[in-house]
Amino acid sequence: MHRVALIGLGLAAGPHIRSLSDLSGRVQMATAFSRQAARREAFAAKTGLPVTGDLDAIFTDPAIDMVAILTPPASHLELVERACAAGKHILLEKPLDITTERAERLVFAIESANVTAAVMLQHRFKPSALRLSAALAEGALGAIIAASVQVPLWRPQSYYDTEGRGTRARDGGGVLLSQAIHTIDLLRDLMGPVARVCGFAREGAGHRMETEDIASAALRFDNGAIGTIDATTCAYPGSLEKITLIGRLGTASLAGTGLSLRWQDGRVEDIAPDDTPGGTGADPMAFSHAAHRGVWKDFLDAIDHKRAPRITPRDALQTHYLIAAMLQSAAQDGAPVDVRR
């Protein structure tokens, strides 16, 4: 039985709590930390779970063997460094941190410590995504020649008026690093590395905010395929994120939790989507926690079997490099930028 402490009780905590409840036979929540007394009290009243305002007590308690870091991105590096020094395993909410340099330092700290760490990029654990990944591994669609991502989300102005969201100091970026990172990460996982990007972005196009709320890019993958990414939080009322892959033998369309496979020989395979809105609109948490639970299960399995989790910080760093290249290109009026490795 593992014992975990949650650090951070903001919006992100909900699906983690539900996942831990589902996995209660393997992991027990020791305590939940927030600096805000009102947030601690509300959480305790709602869940009946223990809370604390003493962060030091978490890192010094030998009975707590893992932490889930759910705080705003700007705090991640320092919390990860403390967890590593204390020998605690880490499940980290995306993104790694607010800048590439801090993200690299975070990865170095983890890889220098004797701990297991996973990153919550849960789109990879959707059953539809796992099925598509298996189909690609089998070569079922033939060589993939094109790939596109659409992330047409909606967030009201009130979303960005709260807690410094969309600022560089707290979040590090806008729609790419905070929302579309999940779908961009899944695209990279399915397609492999991106070699070069040409990107465009607008800051505060549809909101009063500091960072980009609409962005587009053209991509060239290492395998020769070309692709596009379009992401925004301005698309009222919000619709499902979508990945389309065009292969020599057929086409795959992954929309939300649904999947459609269409082959040129007439074969068809579908996975129906769940009945949640997918967090595409004004309520960003209106989605099933099943994929979160998948990340948690894989994380626990990795610790118990002494293997790497499926989504390591080093792997997540490659998604950060892709987003950084898109924003660098946008800052250079769409000039081509090679993606770091």
CORRA-V238674 format. One record per backbone hydrogen bond with DSSP energy under -1.0 kcal/mol. CO is the residue of the C=O (numbers start at 0). NH is the residue of the N-H. E is the energy in kcal/mol with one decimal. If there is no record, write none. Layout:
CO:NH:E  CO:NH:E
This chain:
1:27:-3.2  2:64:-1.4  2:65:-1.5  3:29:-2.8  4:67:-2.4  5:32:-3.5  6:69:-3.0  9:12:-1.6  10:13:-1.0  12:16:-2.5  13:17:-2.1  14:18:-1.8  15:19:-2.7  16:20:-2.1  17:21:-1.9  18:22:-1.5  20:23:-1.3  22:25:-2.5  22:26:-1.8  25:1:-2.6  27:3:-2.5  30:5:-2.2  31:51:-2.3  32:7:-2.6  35:39:-2.1  36:40:-2.8  37:41:-2.3  38:42:-2.2  39:43:-2.7  40:44:-2.3  41:45:-1.9  42:46:-2.6  43:47:-2.3  51:33:-1.4  54:58:-1.5  55:59:-1.6  60:63:-1.4  64:88:-2.5  65:4:-1.8  66:90:-2.3  67:6:-3.0  68:92:-2.4  71:74:-2.0  72:75:-1.9  74:78:-1.7  75:79:-3.0  76:80:-2.5  77:81:-1.9  78:82:-2.4  79:83:-2.8  80:84:-2.2  81:85:-1.6  82:87:-2.7  83:86:-1.1  88:66:-2.7  89:117:-2.2  90:68:-2.2  91:119:-3.0  98:102:-2.3  99:103:-2.6  100:104:-1.9  101:105:-2.2  102:106:-2.3  103:107:-2.3  104:108:-2.3  105:109:-2.1  106:110:-2.6  107:111:-1.4  109:112:-1.2  112:114:-1.2  115:89:-2.5  117:91:-2.9  118:120:-1.8  120:123:-1.3  121:124:-2.2  122:125:-1.4  125:129:-2.5  126:130:-2.3  127:131:-2.1  128:132:-2.6  129:133:-2.1  130:134:-2.3  131:135:-2.3  132:136:-2.2  133:137:-1.8  134:139:-2.5  135:138:-1.1  138:141:-1.4  140:248:-2.7  142:247:-1.6  144:225:-1.7  145:245:-2.8  146:227:-1.5  147:243:-2.3  148:229:-1.9  149:241:-2.8  150:152:-1.3  150:231:-2.6  151:238:-2.5  152:234:-2.2  155:158:-1.3  156:160:-1.0  161:164:-1.9  163:166:-1.4  165:210:-1.1  166:170:-2.1  166:171:-1.3  169:73:-1.7  173:177:-2.5  174:178:-1.3  174:179:-3.4  178:181:-1.2  179:183:-2.8  180:184:-2.5  181:185:-1.9  182:186:-2.5  183:187:-2.3  184:188:-2.2  185:189:-2.4  186:190:-2.8  187:191:-2.2  192:221:-2.5  194:338:-2.2  195:219:-2.1  196:336:-2.5  197:217:-2.6  199:215:-2.8  201:212:-1.7  201:213:-1.0  206:208:-1.1  210:203:-1.6  211:174:-2.5  212:232:-2.0  213:201:-2.4  214:230:-2.8  215:199:-3.0  216:228:-2.1  217:197:-2.1  218:226:-2.0  219:194:-2.5  219:195:-1.6  220:223:-1.7  224:220:-2.8  225:146:-1.8  226:218:-2.9  227:148:-2.0  228:216:-2.1  229:150:-2.6  230:214:-2.7  231:152:-2.2  232:154:-2.0  233:235:-1.7  234:237:-1.8  240:255:-2.5  241:149:-2.6  242:253:-3.1  243:147:-2.4  244:251:-2.6  245:144:-2.8  245:145:-1.4  248:263:-2.8  249:246:-3.0  250:261:-2.5  251:244:-2.6  252:259:-2.3  253:242:-2.5  254:257:-2.5  257:254:-1.4  258:270:-2.7  259:252:-2.6  260:268:-2.1  261:250:-2.6  262:265:-1.7  266:262:-2.4  268:260:-3.2  270:258:-2.2  279:153:-2.6  282:285:-1.5  284:286:-2.1  285:277:-1.3  285:278:-1.6  288:292:-2.5  289:293:-1.7  290:294:-1.9  291:295:-2.6  292:296:-2.8  293:297:-2.3  294:298:-2.4  295:299:-2.6  296:300:-2.7  297:301:-2.4  298:302:-1.9  299:303:-2.6  300:304:-2.6  301:306:-2.2  310:118:-1.9  311:315:-2.6  312:316:-1.9  314:317:-1.1  315:319:-1.6  316:320:-2.3  317:321:-1.7  318:322:-2.2  319:323:-2.8  320:324:-2.1  321:325:-2.0  322:326:-2.3  323:327:-2.4  324:328:-2.5  325:329:-2.2  326:330:-2.1  328:333:-2.4  329:332:-1.5  336:196:-2.3
